[in-house]
């Protein structure tokens, strides 16, 4: 049934749409960044393909973890019936609906498998040979396509239900999104864990950790909240959604930044403690490699920057309601997420220590601009907030106690 709006209501709803001039200007900037970064990435691949493969892999993992962490968080909002997040949820939905880009961005990794993974090359190690039934290029690509396909399906399905509700204002769309979210939450948890095992943990086929998947999901989750915070603040600075996303909503985003930072640290410490306590060579090799050369400096930065700094600065209520502090901390957490991914991946390539290279940043920009452009193109098609959600007015009036 077509929804009819009164004139005053139509005027109010118009403020929730993206200004065409702003959309066009930002799109042009993103296209420029995409073009330049991919040209730089191509130059990097031509100059040193092996080094570029690792840089590109870091960029891919960085953004895809934000994607599946965000998808998991989004589905939680529907299943819990959260009202506080309604006014920022369209950003979450659009990030999740941009996950199909990951299918395209995975193609260079599929071609780089022999460079990235020891198990894809001839090996006389009995342990590596014993895992060949699972760790082989063909099955690896099939599993990766399944993971990315499932996340893309869930993200697009939930986005579609929410945007349809903008016009219908029907509770059936909310129920449909919840029906996708209920099994989707479990499936995402399983597939994200398997993807973490396949993509990152198998860089060293001798090492294993049973909670590594949760570690990666936690890191992606806190980085996702940081992304949503920065997007909301950027719109606020542009004079958009000031009345829809208030200090109360930023306060809750700050709470989630703090909570997920603590959760990530808890999982990281648990993983380290269990490996240290068991003292098994197949497990301790992971930390032994990261104690060589200059890697301990990177490890210390991870402990201090990814946990201690945000923990102390976001602990108080005032900091979560200070938009300047919140913005800086969101940016800081995103930088620390890169440190985390780099620390997980690069010791496989450079065992002697850190080897930051311009290709790291070119590849990060290339993969990031692809996701950003997909996000922006989709964001301009619909209202910036889910105006048809039955909890929308409640979300606007949300107050922290």
HUQUI-V166429 format. One record per residue. N is the residue number from 1. RES is the residue in three letters. SS is DSSP state (H for helix, E for strand, - for the rest). Layout:
N;RES;SS / N;RES;SS
//
This chain:
1;UNK;- / 2;UNK;- / 3;UNK;- / 4;UNK;- / 5;UNK;- / 6;UNK;- / 7;UNK;H / 8;UNK;H / 9;UNK;H / 10;UNK;H / 11;UNK;H / 12;UNK;H / 13;UNK;H / 14;UNK;H / 15;UNK;- / 16;UNK;- / 17;UNK;- / 18;UNK;- / 19;UNK;- / 20;UNK;H / 21;UNK;H / 22;UNK;H / 23;UNK;H / 24;UNK;H / 25;UNK;H / 26;UNK;H / 27;UNK;H / 28;UNK;H / 29;UNK;H / 30;UNK;H / 31;UNK;H / 32;UNK;H / 33;UNK;H / 34;UNK;H / 35;UNK;H / 36;UNK;H / 37;UNK;H / 38;UNK;H / 39;UNK;H / 40;UNK;H / 41;UNK;H / 42;UNK;H / 43;UNK;H / 44;UNK;H / 45;UNK;H / 46;UNK;H / 47;UNK;H / 48;UNK;- / 49;UNK;H / 50;UNK;H / 51;UNK;H / 52;UNK;H / 53;UNK;H / 54;UNK;H / 55;UNK;H / 56;UNK;H / 57;UNK;H / 58;UNK;H / 59;UNK;H / 60;UNK;H / 61;UNK;H / 62;UNK;H / 63;UNK;H / 64;UNK;H / 65;UNK;H / 66;UNK;H / 67;UNK;H / 68;UNK;H / 69;UNK;H / 70;UNK;H / 71;UNK;H / 72;UNK;H / 73;UNK;H / 74;UNK;H / 75;UNK;H / 76;UNK;H / 77;UNK;H / 78;UNK;H / 79;UNK;H / 80;UNK;H / 81;UNK;- / 82;UNK;- / 83;UNK;- / 84;UNK;- / 85;UNK;- / 86;UNK;H / 87;UNK;H / 88;UNK;H / 89;UNK;H / 90;UNK;H / 91;UNK;H / 92;UNK;H / 93;UNK;H / 94;UNK;H / 95;UNK;H / 96;UNK;H / 97;UNK;H / 98;UNK;- / 99;UNK;- / 100;UNK;- / 101;UNK;H / 102;UNK;H / 103;UNK;H / 104;UNK;H / 105;UNK;H / 106;UNK;- / 107;UNK;H / 108;UNK;H / 109;UNK;H / 110;UNK;H / 111;UNK;H / 112;UNK;- / 113;UNK;H / 114;UNK;H / 115;UNK;H / 116;UNK;H / 117;UNK;- / 118;UNK;H / 119;UNK;H / 120;UNK;H / 121;UNK;- / 122;UNK;- / 123;UNK;- / 124;UNK;- / 125;UNK;- / 126;UNK;H / 127;UNK;H / 128;UNK;H / 129;UNK;H / 130;UNK;H / 131;UNK;- / 132;UNK;- / 133;UNK;- / 134;UNK;- / 135;UNK;- / 136;UNK;- / 137;UNK;H / 138;UNK;H / 139;UNK;H / 140;UNK;H / 141;UNK;H / 142;UNK;H / 143;UNK;H / 144;UNK;H / 145;UNK;H / 146;UNK;H / 147;UNK;H / 148;UNK;H / 149;UNK;H / 150;UNK;H / 151;UNK;H / 152;UNK;H / 153;UNK;H / 154;UNK;H / 155;UNK;H / 156;UNK;H / 157;UNK;H / 158;UNK;H / 159;UNK;H / 160;UNK;H / 161;UNK;H / 162;UNK;H / 163;UNK;H / 164;UNK;H / 165;UNK;H / 166;UNK;H / 167;UNK;H / 168;UNK;H / 169;UNK;- / 170;UNK;- / 171;UNK;H / 172;UNK;H / 173;UNK;H / 174;UNK;H / 175;UNK;H / 176;UNK;H / 177;UNK;H / 178;UNK;H / 179;UNK;H / 180;UNK;H / 181;UNK;H / 182;UNK;H / 183;UNK;H / 184;UNK;H / 185;UNK;H / 186;UNK;H / 187;UNK;H / 188;UNK;H / 189;UNK;H / 190;UNK;H / 191;UNK;H / 192;UNK;H / 193;UNK;H / 194;UNK;H / 195;UNK;H / 196;UNK;H / 197;UNK;H / 198;UNK;H / 199;UNK;H / 200;UNK;- / 201;UNK;H / 202;UNK;H / 203;UNK;H / 204;UNK;- / 205;UNK;- / 206;UNK;- / 207;UNK;- / 208;UNK;- / 209;UNK;- / 210;UNK;- / 211;UNK;- / 212;UNK;H / 213;UNK;H / 214;UNK;H / 215;UNK;H / 216;UNK;H / 217;UNK;H / 218;UNK;H / 219;UNK;H / 220;UNK;H / 221;UNK;H / 222;UNK;H / 223;UNK;H / 224;UNK;H / 225;UNK;H / 226;UNK;H / 227;UNK;H / 228;UNK;H / 229;UNK;H / 230;UNK;H / 231;UNK;H / 232;UNK;H / 233;UNK;H / 234;UNK;H / 235;UNK;H / 236;UNK;H / 237;UNK;H / 238;UNK;- / 239;UNK;- / 240;UNK;- / 241;UNK;- / 242;UNK;- / 243;UNK;- / 244;UNK;- / 245;UNK;- / 246;UNK;- / 247;UNK;H / 248;UNK;H / 249;UNK;H / 250;UNK;H / 251;UNK;H / 252;UNK;H / 253;UNK;H / 254;UNK;H / 255;UNK;H / 256;UNK;H / 257;UNK;H / 258;UNK;H / 259;UNK;H / 260;UNK;H / 261;UNK;H / 262;UNK;H / 263;UNK;H / 264;UNK;H / 265;UNK;H / 266;UNK;H / 267;UNK;H / 268;UNK;H / 269;UNK;H / 270;UNK;H / 271;UNK;H / 272;UNK;H / 273;UNK;H / 274;UNK;H / 275;UNK;H / 276;UNK;H / 277;UNK;H / 278;UNK;H / 279;UNK;- / 280;UNK;- / 281;UNK;H / 282;UNK;H / 283;UNK;H / 284;UNK;H / 285;UNK;H / 286;UNK;H / 287;UNK;H / 288;UNK;H / 289;UNK;H / 290;UNK;- / 291;UNK;- / 292;UNK;- / 293;UNK;- / 294;UNK;- / 295;UNK;H / 296;UNK;H / 297;UNK;H / 298;UNK;H / 299;UNK;H / 300;UNK;H / 301;UNK;H / 302;UNK;H / 303;UNK;H / 304;UNK;H / 305;UNK;H / 306;UNK;H / 307;UNK;H / 308;UNK;H / 309;UNK;H / 310;UNK;H / 311;UNK;H / 312;UNK;H / 313;UNK;H / 314;UNK;- / 315;UNK;- / 316;UNK;- / 317;UNK;H / 318;UNK;H / 319;UNK;H / 320;UNK;H / 321;UNK;H / 322;UNK;- / 323;UNK;H / 324;UNK;H / 325;UNK;H / 326;UNK;H / 327;UNK;H / 328;UNK;H / 329;UNK;H / 330;UNK;H / 331;UNK;H / 332;UNK;H / 333;UNK;H / 334;UNK;H / 335;UNK;H / 336;UNK;H / 337;UNK;H / 338;UNK;H / 339;UNK;H / 340;UNK;H / 341;UNK;H / 342;UNK;H / 343;UNK;H / 344;UNK;H / 345;UNK;H / 346;UNK;H / 347;UNK;H / 348;UNK;H / 349;UNK;- / 350;UNK;- / 351;UNK;- / 352;UNK;- / 353;UNK;- / 354;UNK;- / 355;UNK;- / 356;UNK;- / 357;UNK;- / 358;UNK;H / 359;UNK;H / 360;UNK;H / 361;UNK;H / 362;UNK;H / 363;UNK;H / 364;UNK;H / 365;UNK;H / 366;UNK;H / 367;UNK;H / 368;UNK;H / 369;UNK;H / 370;UNK;H / 371;UNK;H / 372;UNK;H / 373;UNK;H / 374;UNK;H / 375;UNK;H / 376;UNK;H / 377;UNK;H / 378;UNK;H / 379;UNK;H / 380;UNK;- / 381;UNK;- / 382;UNK;- / 383;UNK;- / 384;UNK;- / 385;UNK;- / 386;UNK;- / 387;UNK;- / 388;UNK;- / 389;UNK;- / 390;UNK;- / 391;UNK;- / 392;UNK;H / 393;UNK;H / 394;UNK;H / 395;UNK;H / 396;UNK;H / 397;UNK;- / 398;UNK;- / 399;UNK;- / 400;UNK;- / 401;UNK;-
//
